Amino acid sequence: MPKASSSQSTTSHAAIQSSVLKRNQACHQCRKRKLVSDARRPCSTCVRSHSHALAHSQPGSTLPPRPECTFDEVAAIESSTSVHEDPKNRIERLESRILELENLLSQKDKVSSSNSASESPRSQVLGSIETTPVIFGPSLNPSYRADPMPSSSSNQLSQVPIDQPSLDPYVAHADPTRSNPHSDMHWSHWPRHLPRPDLLRHLVETFFAYHPHSTRLFHMSTFIPSLSLPPTHPDFPIPAVLHAICAVASGYTAIVTELQVDSLRQETFADQQARISKEQADQCVKEGQQIFQCLQAYVALSWYYWSQAKWVELFTVCGHSLRCAVPLGLNVMQPFRAISDKVAFLSVISPARSIAEDETRRNVFWLAYAIDRQHGAGTGWALSLADDDIAQILPAPVDMQGSTSIAPEARQWSHLRETLLNHPFDLTDSFTLYIKSTMLLSRVKIFNLRFRAMQHAGDPSAIPLGTLRNSLQLDLRTAPAFYELDDLVISFRTSLPYHLRDPFSDGGMDSHLYTTSLTLHVAMIILHEPHANVDSMRCTSAMKMLVGARGILDLLYAIWSTSYDITLLDHFCPFCWYLAGRIIARFLRAAREVNCTQQVQILHAELDFFRMALNKMGQRVPLASRYHKMLDASVNTICFAPLQNDSLSIATTSILVADDSLFDAFNMQRTPPS
């Protein structure tokens, strides 16, 4: 029988898994750990894990005699109905499986024979060696439900000690005296700076289990199997991608968190992996090789630099991401191309080989776009790619990716205004709304950044209609562009589908929808903050700004009441809390100036709640710790600076002291949860 190539084997393996196992047909243990299951009872993955646990158990420990492998009742019914599978499809599937197994056996024999002759002292053990993960919270997979009270499983995870000795990530720790079915498999050309294969697999699985955007950046069902290929195989991920994943995943496990690999550089394991990833990605881009995978590495590096509050590195890597996306043709799509025949080619890479690959490319672009817009909302720096240069369709729902091709004319285009207000049921999920909210945030950012230039150029949309804000200048809020954008922010919120308005529906927590809800409040605050006068009871911008801050506070109260680990949230969330806390501080100062004791107590409690959330998240995410310090500095500047008595007229002061209706209008009669 002819042998199948490695690439054919990997493709057939992915096709087999997608055709054999239906939704929720794998066992509970494999679904939780994001591993491949063959739906046997028990499945082969659980059998291998149980055998490894028995072989590496500590003296005196008790383990169950049989592997723990449980299934849904629906899975049993579906497995019984699979007997009626088309005989032709069944024969093709079995033949493909036989070819794959023969190919794996031949590769194993070749590697074993080569390593028996000469074995490197730093040889890397390949295989799924079970490393006990020390993790920081519940998984972010779509099936996770945040219970009001911590479950027993989450308590067990939190009790795992995190001060255990860190393992050397580059030296294999396999015990030759114990039985291990994969202990004789070594790759002689394993990349030098990559962690040993078992630790690498653990970090990759941790990345997919805990990062909210991991399954959008990579196609997990094909990426995980590719790690079992030889490093020289063309389908094996490039080292720059794996280094970036290791840097990001190290924040979710304590195995390598405190490991310092270079005392001269004061460089931790994660810092080293990020540095090497960027160096290798830059080199690949220079040579014009694997540019799309380099783009994926840049996006992952952006997440790492963002979590570490390294603003300059984040800004430059975001620029690399979007600039790389342009020659790849990911920012535009046919028929939106240049009219010149000499620049007809949109992309320097070949077309996607499958629907899943095409959707993955689109997702990677939108992730790079979202990072650039979200972190740019807190700076005065220009964005890396203008919205006018983007004419791309929005990502499809996750249950439609890789299954059915959707015609472009049936999809939603990013450059159309009605895209933000129209949400077709079959084309919209929480990630789609997540991208739309960043598009709305981008419009607000660009308006604030370019308004003066538009006004100077005589743009009619930037000319105020004539209402005087004071005796010296016109009210910029009367400009048509401001009015249109303000109406768009309000209309976007009211246009959300009913089933996608609450991120905590059915007792769960949708991370994308949660961040979307925060983004809408942030867009309103950023739009109105330059024009708000918190000392005036008639200022609509101040009212909308406070309503936005209170909306962010409500979302924080909601997630705080669950067992969800806030350290696993999107990196944009701590900025939202910082921004809302800064707004609360402005109103706290106003309340102090008029000696409104009751409102001072309420505002002070709300401000402390934001500080407490940032402090808790900052224990594991340096970004939140930085925002906590920034909020404290802002509060000191706002609340304890010399009072500007001339900014508050005597008449306004009398009204504020005599009448508390100002605070009632701002919905300030609230108390924080116990």
C-alpha positions as CSV (number, residue, x, y, z in Angstrom):
1,M,0.0,0.0,0.0
2,P,1.5,3.4,-0.9
3,K,2.6,5.7,1.9
4,A,1.0,9.1,2.5
5,S,3.0,12.2,2.9
6,S,3.1,14.1,6.2
7,S,1.0,17.0,4.8
8,Q,-1.6,14.6,3.5
9,S,-1.6,12.8,6.8
10,T,-2.1,15.9,8.8
11,T,-4.9,17.1,6.5
12,S,-6.6,13.8,6.5
13,H,-6.3,13.6,10.3
14,A,-8.0,17.0,10.7
15,A,-10.7,16.0,8.2
16,I,-11.3,12.7,10.1
17,Q,-11.7,14.4,13.4
18,S,-14.2,17.0,12.0
19,S,-16.2,14.3,10.2
20,V,-16.3,11.7,13.0
21,L,-17.0,13.6,16.1
22,K,-20.0,15.9,16.3
23,R,-20.6,18.6,18.8
24,N,-20.2,17.5,22.4
25,Q,-19.5,13.9,21.3
26,A,-16.0,13.9,22.8
27,C,-15.6,13.0,26.4
28,H,-15.9,15.7,29.2
29,Q,-12.2,15.4,30.1
30,C,-10.9,15.9,26.5
31,R,-13.3,18.8,25.9
32,K,-12.2,20.6,29.1
33,R,-8.4,20.2,28.2
34,K,-8.9,21.0,24.5
35,L,-7.5,17.6,23.4
36,V,-8.5,15.3,20.5
37,S,-10.8,12.5,21.4
38,D,-11.8,9.4,19.4
39,A,-15.1,9.0,21.4
40,R,-14.2,5.5,22.5
41,R,-15.2,4.4,26.0
42,P,-12.8,5.1,27.4
43,C,-11.1,7.2,24.7
44,S,-7.5,6.6,23.8
45,T,-6.4,10.1,25.1
46,C,-7.7,9.4,28.6
47,V,-6.1,6.0,28.6
48,R,-2.7,7.5,27.7
49,S,-3.1,10.1,30.4
50,H,-4.1,7.6,33.0
51,S,-1.2,5.3,32.1
52,H,1.2,8.3,32.3
53,A,-0.3,9.3,35.7
54,L,0.2,5.7,37.0
55,A,3.8,5.6,35.7
56,H,4.7,9.0,37.2
57,S,2.7,9.0,40.4
58,Q,4.3,10.0,43.7
59,P,5.0,7.3,46.4
60,G,1.9,6.9,48.6
61,S,-0.5,8.6,46.2
62,T,-3.7,6.8,45.3
63,L,-5.1,6.8,41.8
64,P,-8.2,5.2,40.3
65,P,-7.7,1.8,38.7
66,R,-9.5,3.0,35.5
67,P,-9.2,6.3,33.6
68,E,-11.9,8.9,34.2
69,C,-13.7,9.3,30.9
70,T,-17.3,10.4,30.9
71,F,-19.6,11.3,28.1
72,D,-22.9,13.2,27.5
73,E,-26.0,11.0,27.1
74,V,-26.5,12.7,23.7
75,A,-23.1,11.5,22.6
76,A,-24.2,7.9,23.2
77,I,-27.2,8.3,21.1
78,E,-25.3,9.9,18.3
79,S,-22.7,7.2,18.4
80,S,-25.4,4.6,18.0
81,T,-26.8,6.4,15.0
82,S,-23.4,6.6,13.4
83,V,-23.8,2.9,12.4
84,H,-25.9,4.1,9.5
85,E,-22.9,6.0,8.0
86,D,-22.5,5.8,4.3
87,P,-20.3,2.7,3.6
88,K,-18.3,4.6,1.0
89,N,-17.5,7.4,3.4
90,R,-16.6,4.9,6.1
91,I,-14.2,3.0,3.8
92,E,-12.5,6.2,2.8
93,R,-12.2,7.3,6.4
94,L,-10.7,4.0,7.5
95,E,-8.2,3.9,4.6
96,S,-7.1,7.4,5.4
97,R,-6.6,6.4,9.0
98,I,-4.6,3.4,8.0
99,L,-2.3,5.5,5.8
100,E,-1.8,8.0,8.6
101,L,-0.9,5.4,11.1
102,E,1.5,3.7,8.7
103,N,3.2,7.1,8.1
104,L,3.5,7.8,11.8
105,L,5.1,4.4,12.4
106,S,7.6,4.9,9.6
107,Q,8.6,8.3,10.9
108,K,9.0,6.8,14.4
109,D,11.2,4.0,13.2
110,K,13.4,6.5,11.2
111,V,13.8,8.8,14.2
112,S,14.5,6.0,16.6
113,S,17.2,4.6,14.4
114,S,18.9,7.9,13.8
115,N,18.9,8.8,17.5
116,S,20.2,5.4,18.6
117,A,23.4,6.1,16.6
118,S,24.0,9.6,18.0
119,E,21.9,11.2,20.7
120,S,22.3,14.9,21.6
121,P,22.7,15.7,25.3
122,R,19.9,18.3,25.0
123,S,17.6,16.0,23.0
124,Q,14.0,16.9,23.2
125,V,11.3,14.4,24.2
126,L,8.3,14.5,21.8
127,G,5.0,13.4,23.1
128,S,2.1,14.4,25.2
129,I,3.9,14.2,28.5
130,E,1.3,15.3,31.1
131,T,2.6,18.3,33.0
132,T,0.3,19.4,35.8
133,P,-0.8,22.9,34.9
134,V,-0.9,25.5,37.6
135,I,-3.5,27.8,36.3
136,F,-5.2,31.0,37.5
137,G,-8.8,30.6,36.9
138,P,-11.7,29.0,34.9
139,S,-11.3,28.3,31.2
140,L,-12.6,30.8,28.6
141,N,-14.0,28.2,26.3
142,P,-17.5,29.0,25.0
143,S,-19.1,26.3,27.1
144,Y,-17.8,27.8,30.4
145,R,-20.5,29.0,32.8
146,A,-19.6,31.3,35.7
147,D,-21.5,30.1,38.8
148,P,-22.5,32.6,41.4
149,M,-20.5,30.6,44.0
150,P,-17.1,29.0,43.3
151,S,-17.4,25.3,42.3
152,S,-15.4,22.5,43.8
153,S,-13.3,22.3,40.7
154,S,-12.3,25.9,40.8
155,N,-11.4,25.6,44.5
156,Q,-9.1,22.7,43.7
157,L,-7.4,24.7,41.0
158,S,-6.9,27.7,43.4
159,Q,-5.3,25.4,46.0
160,V,-2.5,24.3,43.8
161,P,0.7,25.7,45.2
162,I,2.3,28.3,42.9
163,D,5.7,28.4,44.7
164,Q,6.8,25.0,43.4
165,P,10.3,24.9,41.8
166,S,10.2,26.0,38.2
167,L,11.2,23.5,35.6
168,D,14.1,24.1,33.1
169,P,12.1,24.8,29.9
170,Y,14.9,23.6,27.7
171,V,15.8,20.2,29.2
172,A,13.6,17.2,29.1
173,H,12.7,15.8,32.5
174,A,11.6,12.3,31.4
175,D,12.4,9.5,33.8
176,P,14.0,6.7,31.9
177,T,13.1,4.2,34.6
178,R,9.4,4.6,34.0
179,S,7.4,3.4,31.1
180,N,6.4,6.1,28.6
181,P,5.2,5.1,25.1
182,H,6.7,8.3,23.7
183,S,10.0,8.4,25.6
184,D,12.0,7.0,22.6
185,M,10.9,9.7,20.2
186,H,13.4,12.6,19.7
187,W,13.7,15.4,17.2
188,S,17.3,16.0,16.3
189,H,16.6,19.4,14.7
190,W,14.4,20.9,17.4
191,P,14.7,24.7,17.3
192,R,17.3,25.9,19.8
193,H,15.4,28.4,21.9
194,L,12.0,26.6,21.9
195,P,11.1,24.9,25.2
196,R,11.2,21.2,25.3
197,P,8.3,19.6,23.4
198,D,6.2,18.5,26.4
199,L,6.4,22.0,27.9
200,L,5.7,23.6,24.6
201,R,2.6,21.5,24.1
202,H,1.4,22.4,27.6
203,L,1.9,26.2,26.9
204,V,0.1,25.9,23.6
205,E,-2.8,24.1,25.2
206,T,-2.9,26.6,28.0
207,F,-3.0,29.4,25.4
208,F,-6.0,28.0,23.6
209,A,-7.8,27.2,26.9
210,Y,-7.4,30.6,28.6
211,H,-6.8,33.4,26.1
212,P,-10.2,34.9,24.9
213,H,-9.0,35.4,21.3
214,S,-6.8,32.3,20.7
215,T,-9.2,30.3,18.6
216,R,-9.7,33.3,16.3
217,L,-6.0,33.9,15.8
218,F,-5.3,30.2,14.9
219,H,-7.4,27.4,13.6
220,M,-7.1,25.1,16.6
221,S,-8.2,21.8,15.1
222,T,-5.3,22.0,12.6
223,F,-2.7,23.9,14.7
224,I,-2.6,21.5,17.6
225,P,-1.9,18.4,15.4
226,S,0.8,20.2,13.6
227,L,2.9,20.2,16.8
228,S,3.4,16.5,16.4
229,L,5.1,16.9,13.0
230,P,8.9,17.1,12.7
231,P,10.3,20.6,13.0
232,T,11.5,20.5,9.4
233,H,8.0,19.7,8.1
234,P,6.5,22.6,6.0
235,D,3.3,22.4,8.1
236,F,5.1,22.8,11.4
237,P,4.5,26.3,12.8
238,I,7.4,28.7,12.4
239,P,9.4,29.3,15.6
240,A,8.3,32.9,15.8
241,V,4.7,31.9,16.3
242,L,5.6,29.3,18.9
243,H,7.8,31.8,20.8
244,A,5.0,34.3,20.9
245,I,2.5,31.8,22.2
246,C,5.0,30.8,24.9
247,A,5.3,34.4,26.0
248,V,1.6,34.9,26.2
249,A,0.8,31.5,27.8
250,S,3.4,32.0,30.5
251,G,1.0,34.5,32.1
252,Y,-1.6,31.7,32.7
253,T,0.7,29.1,34.3
254,A,3.1,29.3,37.3
255,I,5.5,26.7,35.8
256,V,7.6,29.3,34.1
257,T,6.3,32.5,35.5
258,E,9.1,33.2,37.9
259,L,11.9,31.6,35.8
260,Q,14.7,34.1,35.0
261,V,16.7,32.8,32.1
262,D,19.2,35.6,31.7
263,S,20.5,37.4,34.8
264,L,22.5,39.9,32.8
265,R,19.5,41.1,30.8
266,Q,17.2,40.7,33.8
267,E,15.1,38.7,31.4
268,T,12.4,36.3,32.4
269,F,11.3,33.3,30.3
270,A,8.4,35.3,28.8
271,D,10.6,38.3,28.0
272,Q,13.1,36.0,26.3
273,Q,10.4,34.3,24.2
274,A,8.9,37.6,23.2
275,R,12.3,39.0,22.2
276,I,13.2,36.0,20.1
277,S,9.8,35.9,18.5
278,K,10.1,39.4,17.3
279,E,13.7,39.0,16.0
280,Q,12.7,35.9,14.1
281,A,9.5,37.4,12.7
282,D,11.3,40.5,11.5
283,Q,13.9,38.3,9.8
284,C,11.2,36.3,8.1
285,V,9.5,39.4,6.9
286,K,12.8,40.8,5.5
287,E,13.3,37.5,3.6
288,G,9.6,37.5,2.4
289,Q,9.0,34.1,4.0
290,Q,5.9,33.0,5.9
291,I,4.6,36.5,6.2
292,F,1.1,35.5,7.3
293,Q,2.5,33.5,10.2
294,C,4.7,36.4,11.1
295,L,1.5,38.5,11.2
296,Q,0.0,36.0,13.7
297,A,3.2,36.2,15.8
298,Y,3.0,40.1,15.8
299,V,-0.6,39.9,17.0
300,A,0.3,37.5,19.8
301,L,3.2,39.7,20.7
302,S,0.9,42.7,20.9
303,W,-1.1,40.9,23.5
304,Y,2.0,40.2,25.5
305,Y,3.4,43.7,25.3
306,W,-0.1,45.1,26.2
307,S,-0.4,42.9,29.3
308,Q,3.1,44.0,30.4
309,A,2.2,47.7,29.9
310,K,5.1,48.1,27.4
311,W,3.5,51.0,25.5
312,V,6.3,51.7,23.0
313,E,6.8,48.0,22.0
314,L,3.0,47.7,21.8
315,F,2.7,50.7,19.5
316,T,5.5,49.5,17.2
317,V,4.3,45.9,17.0
318,C,0.7,47.1,16.2
319,G,2.2,49.1,13.4
320,H,4.0,46.1,12.1
321,S,0.8,44.0,12.3
322,L,-1.3,46.3,10.2
323,R,1.4,47.2,7.8
324,C,2.0,43.6,7.1
325,A,-1.7,43.1,6.6
326,V,-1.7,45.6,3.7
327,P,0.6,43.7,1.3
328,L,-1.1,40.5,2.2
329,G,-4.4,42.1,1.0
330,L,-6.2,41.5,4.2
331,N,-7.5,45.1,4.6
332,V,-9.4,45.0,1.3
333,M,-11.3,42.5,-0.7
334,Q,-12.6,42.3,-4.3
335,P,-14.0,44.3,-6.0
336,F,-12.5,47.1,-3.9
337,R,-9.1,47.5,-5.4
338,A,-7.1,50.2,-7.1
339,I,-8.4,51.3,-10.6
340,S,-4.9,51.2,-12.1
341,D,-4.2,48.0,-14.0
342,K,-0.5,48.1,-12.9
343,V,-1.5,47.5,-9.2
344,A,-4.2,44.9,-9.8
345,F,-2.6,42.3,-7.4
346,L,-3.9,42.8,-3.9
347,S,-1.9,40.1,-2.1
348,V,1.7,38.8,-2.2
349,I,0.6,35.4,-0.9
350,S,-1.4,32.7,-2.7
351,P,-5.1,32.4,-2.2
352,A,-6.4,30.5,0.8
353,R,-6.6,26.7,0.3
354,S,-9.8,26.3,2.3
355,I,-12.7,28.2,3.8
356,A,-11.3,27.8,7.3
357,E,-8.0,29.3,6.2
358,D,-9.7,32.2,4.5
359,E,-11.8,33.0,7.6
360,T,-8.7,32.7,9.8
361,R,-6.8,35.3,7.7
362,R,-9.8,37.6,8.0
363,N,-9.9,37.1,11.8
364,V,-6.2,37.8,12.2
365,F,-6.6,41.1,10.4
366,W,-9.6,42.2,12.6
367,L,-7.7,41.2,15.7
368,A,-4.8,43.4,14.7
369,Y,-7.3,46.2,14.0
370,A,-9.0,45.8,17.4
371,I,-5.7,46.0,19.3
372,D,-4.7,49.1,17.4
373,R,-8.0,50.8,18.1
374,Q,-8.4,49.8,21.7
375,H,-4.9,50.7,23.0
376,G,-5.0,53.8,20.8
377,A,-8.2,55.0,22.5
378,G,-6.1,56.0,25.6
379,T,-3.4,57.9,23.7
380,G,-3.1,60.9,21.5
381,W,-1.1,59.0,18.9
382,A,-2.3,58.5,15.3
383,L,-3.7,55.1,14.3
384,S,-1.6,52.7,12.2
385,L,-4.1,52.3,9.4
386,A,-6.9,54.6,8.4
387,D,-10.5,53.4,8.2
388,D,-10.7,54.8,4.7
389,D,-8.2,52.2,3.6
390,I,-10.2,49.3,4.9
391,A,-12.9,47.6,2.7
392,Q,-13.2,44.1,4.2
393,I,-16.1,41.9,5.2
394,L,-16.7,41.2,8.9
395,P,-15.8,37.9,10.4
396,A,-18.4,35.1,10.3
397,P,-19.8,33.4,13.4
398,V,-17.6,30.7,14.7
399,D,-20.1,27.9,14.0
400,M,-20.1,28.8,10.3
401,Q,-16.3,29.0,9.8
402,G,-14.8,26.2,7.8
403,S,-18.2,24.7,7.0
404,T,-20.0,26.7,4.3
405,S,-18.8,29.4,2.0
406,I,-20.8,32.6,2.2
407,A,-20.9,34.8,-0.8
408,P,-19.3,38.3,-0.3
409,E,-22.5,40.0,-1.4
410,A,-24.3,38.4,1.5
411,R,-21.8,39.5,4.1
412,Q,-21.5,42.8,5.9
413,W,-18.8,45.3,4.7
414,S,-16.8,47.4,7.1
415,H,-17.0,50.7,5.2
416,L,-20.8,50.9,5.2
417,R,-22.5,53.0,7.9
418,E,-25.5,50.6,8.1
419,T,-23.1,47.8,9.1
420,L,-22.9,49.2,12.6
421,L,-26.7,49.4,13.0
422,N,-27.8,46.2,11.2
423,H,-27.0,42.8,12.8
424,P,-28.4,39.9,10.7
425,F,-29.1,36.9,12.9
426,D,-27.2,34.3,10.9
427,L,-24.1,36.6,10.5
428,T,-23.8,38.0,14.0
429,D,-22.2,36.6,17.1
430,S,-20.4,38.2,20.1
431,F,-17.1,38.5,18.2
432,T,-18.8,40.3,15.3
433,L,-20.2,42.8,17.8
434,Y,-16.8,43.0,19.4
435,I,-15.3,44.1,16.1
436,K,-18.1,46.5,15.3
437,S,-17.7,48.2,18.7
438,T,-14.0,48.8,18.0
439,M,-15.0,50.3,14.6
440,L,-17.3,52.7,16.5
441,L,-14.5,53.5,18.9
442,S,-12.2,54.2,16.0
443,R,-14.6,56.7,14.6
444,V,-14.7,58.6,17.9
445,K,-10.9,58.5,18.2
446,I,-10.4,59.8,14.6
447,F,-13.0,62.6,15.1
448,N,-11.3,63.9,18.2
449,L,-7.9,63.6,16.6
450,R,-8.8,65.3,13.3
451,F,-11.5,67.7,14.2
452,R,-9.2,70.7,14.4
453,A,-7.7,69.9,11.0
454,M,-11.1,69.4,9.5
455,Q,-12.2,72.7,10.9
456,H,-9.1,74.5,9.6
457,A,-9.6,73.0,6.1
458,G,-13.2,74.4,6.0
459,D,-15.0,71.1,6.2
460,P,-18.7,72.0,6.6
461,S,-19.3,69.0,8.9
462,A,-16.7,70.5,11.4
463,I,-18.2,74.0,11.5
464,P,-20.4,74.7,14.6
465,L,-23.8,76.0,13.8
466,G,-23.4,79.1,15.9
467,T,-24.4,78.3,19.4
468,L,-22.2,80.0,21.9
469,R,-20.7,77.8,24.6
470,N,-19.4,80.9,26.4
471,S,-18.7,84.4,25.4
472,L,-15.4,83.4,23.7
473,Q,-16.1,80.4,21.5
474,L,-18.7,78.4,19.8
475,D,-20.0,75.1,21.1
476,L,-18.2,72.4,19.0
477,R,-21.0,69.9,19.9
478,T,-23.3,71.8,17.4
479,A,-21.1,70.7,14.5
480,P,-22.9,68.3,12.2
481,A,-20.1,65.7,12.5
482,F,-20.3,65.6,16.3
483,Y,-24.1,65.4,16.2
484,E,-24.0,62.5,13.7
485,L,-21.4,60.6,15.7
486,D,-23.2,61.1,19.0
487,D,-26.4,59.8,17.4
488,L,-24.4,56.8,16.0
489,V,-23.2,55.8,19.4
490,I,-26.7,55.9,20.9
491,S,-28.2,54.1,17.9
492,F,-25.6,51.3,18.0
493,R,-26.6,50.4,21.6
494,T,-30.3,50.3,20.8
495,S,-29.7,48.2,17.7
496,L,-28.1,45.3,19.5
497,P,-30.0,42.0,19.1
498,Y,-31.9,41.1,22.3
499,H,-30.1,37.8,22.7
500,L,-26.7,39.6,22.6
501,R,-27.3,42.5,25.0
502,D,-26.5,40.8,28.2
503,P,-23.0,39.2,28.6
504,F,-24.3,37.2,31.6
505,S,-27.3,35.6,30.0
506,D,-28.2,32.1,31.2
507,G,-25.6,32.3,34.0
508,G,-22.6,32.4,31.6
509,M,-20.1,35.1,30.8
510,D,-19.3,36.0,27.2
511,S,-15.9,37.7,27.2
512,H,-16.4,39.3,23.8
513,L,-19.8,40.6,24.6
514,Y,-18.6,41.9,28.0
515,T,-15.9,43.9,26.3
516,T,-18.3,45.1,23.7
517,S,-20.6,46.5,26.4
518,L,-17.6,48.3,28.0
519,T,-16.5,49.7,24.7
520,L,-19.9,51.4,24.0
521,H,-19.6,53.3,27.3
522,V,-16.0,54.2,26.6
523,A,-16.9,55.6,23.2
524,M,-19.6,57.8,24.8
525,I,-17.1,59.0,27.5
526,I,-14.3,59.8,25.0
527,L,-16.7,61.7,22.7
528,H,-18.1,64.0,25.4
529,E,-15.2,64.3,27.9
530,P,-13.5,67.2,26.1
531,H,-16.8,69.2,26.2
532,A,-18.0,68.3,29.7
533,N,-18.4,70.8,32.5
534,V,-19.1,68.8,35.7
535,D,-19.8,72.1,37.6
536,S,-22.9,72.8,35.5
537,M,-26.2,71.1,36.1
538,R,-27.2,71.9,32.5
539,C,-24.2,70.2,30.8
540,T,-25.5,67.2,28.8
541,S,-22.0,66.0,28.1
542,A,-21.3,65.7,31.8
543,M,-24.5,63.7,32.3
544,K,-23.7,61.3,29.4
545,M,-20.1,61.0,30.7
546,L,-21.3,60.1,34.2
547,V,-23.9,57.7,32.8
548,G,-21.1,55.9,30.8
549,A,-18.9,55.7,33.9
550,R,-21.8,54.3,35.9
551,G,-22.5,51.8,33.1
552,I,-18.9,50.5,33.4
553,L,-19.3,50.3,37.1
554,D,-22.5,48.2,36.7
555,L,-20.6,45.7,34.5
556,L,-17.9,45.5,37.1
557,Y,-20.4,44.8,39.8
558,A,-22.0,42.1,37.7
559,I,-18.8,40.2,37.0
560,W,-17.6,40.7,40.6
561,S,-20.7,38.8,41.8
562,T,-19.7,35.7,39.9
563,S,-16.8,33.3,40.3
564,Y,-15.2,34.4,37.0
565,D,-11.5,35.3,37.3
566,I,-11.2,38.9,36.1
567,T,-7.5,38.4,35.3
568,L,-8.7,36.4,32.2
569,L,-10.6,39.3,30.7
570,D,-9.6,41.2,27.6
571,H,-6.7,43.7,28.1
572,F,-9.0,46.6,27.2
573,C,-11.0,46.1,30.4
574,P,-8.6,47.7,32.9
575,F,-8.4,50.8,30.7
576,C,-12.2,51.0,30.8
577,W,-12.1,50.8,34.7
578,Y,-9.3,53.4,34.8
579,L,-11.2,55.8,32.5
580,A,-14.5,55.4,34.5
581,G,-12.6,55.9,37.8
582,R,-11.1,59.1,36.4
583,I,-14.5,60.4,35.5
584,I,-15.8,59.6,39.0
585,A,-12.9,61.5,40.5
586,R,-14.0,64.6,38.6
587,F,-17.5,64.4,40.0
588,L,-16.0,63.7,43.4
589,R,-14.1,67.0,43.3
590,A,-17.3,68.8,42.2
591,A,-19.2,67.3,45.1
592,R,-16.5,68.3,47.6
593,E,-16.5,71.9,46.3
594,V,-20.2,72.2,47.2
595,N,-19.8,70.3,50.5
596,C,-22.3,67.6,49.4
597,T,-21.4,65.0,52.0
598,Q,-23.8,62.3,50.9
599,Q,-22.6,62.3,47.3
600,V,-19.0,62.5,48.4
601,Q,-19.4,59.2,50.3
602,I,-21.1,57.5,47.4
603,L,-18.6,58.7,44.8
604,H,-15.7,57.8,47.1
605,A,-17.1,54.2,47.5
606,E,-17.4,53.8,43.7
607,L,-13.9,55.1,43.1
608,D,-12.5,52.7,45.7
609,F,-14.3,49.8,43.9
610,F,-12.5,50.6,40.7
611,R,-9.2,50.8,42.6
612,M,-9.9,47.5,44.2
613,A,-10.7,45.8,40.9
614,L,-7.5,47.2,39.3
615,N,-5.5,46.1,42.3
616,K,-6.8,42.6,42.2
617,M,-6.2,42.2,38.5
618,G,-2.8,43.8,38.9
619,Q,-1.6,41.0,41.1
620,R,-1.2,38.9,37.9
621,V,-1.5,41.4,35.1
622,P,1.1,44.2,35.1
623,L,-1.1,46.3,32.8
624,A,-3.8,46.6,35.5
625,S,-1.2,47.4,38.1
626,R,0.0,50.3,36.0
627,Y,-3.6,51.6,35.5
628,H,-4.1,51.4,39.3
629,K,-1.1,53.7,39.8
630,M,-2.3,56.0,37.0
631,L,-5.7,56.2,38.6
632,D,-4.2,57.1,42.0
633,A,-2.1,59.8,40.4
634,S,-5.2,61.2,38.6
635,V,-7.2,61.2,41.7
636,N,-4.5,63.1,43.5
637,T,-4.3,65.6,40.7
638,I,-8.0,66.1,40.3
639,C,-9.3,66.0,43.8
640,F,-6.4,67.6,45.8
641,A,-5.3,70.3,43.4
642,P,-5.9,73.9,44.3
643,L,-9.6,74.8,43.9
644,Q,-10.4,76.9,40.8
645,N,-13.0,79.2,42.4
646,D,-13.3,81.3,39.3
647,S,-14.5,78.3,37.3
648,L,-17.6,77.9,39.6
649,S,-19.8,80.9,39.7
650,I,-21.6,82.0,42.9
651,A,-25.0,81.4,41.3
652,T,-24.1,77.9,40.3
653,T,-22.7,77.2,43.7
654,S,-25.9,78.3,45.4
655,I,-28.0,76.1,43.1
656,L,-25.8,73.1,43.8
657,V,-25.9,73.6,47.6
658,A,-29.7,74.2,47.7
659,D,-30.8,71.6,45.3
660,D,-29.7,68.0,45.0
661,S,-31.6,67.5,41.8
662,L,-28.4,67.7,39.9
663,F,-27.2,64.4,41.4
664,D,-30.6,62.9,41.0
665,A,-30.5,63.7,37.3
666,F,-27.1,62.0,37.1
667,N,-28.5,58.9,38.7
668,M,-26.2,59.2,41.7
669,Q,-28.4,57.7,44.4
670,R,-26.6,54.4,44.4
671,T,-24.7,52.3,46.9
672,P,-22.0,49.7,46.0
673,P,-22.8,46.0,46.6
674,S,-21.7,44.4,49.9
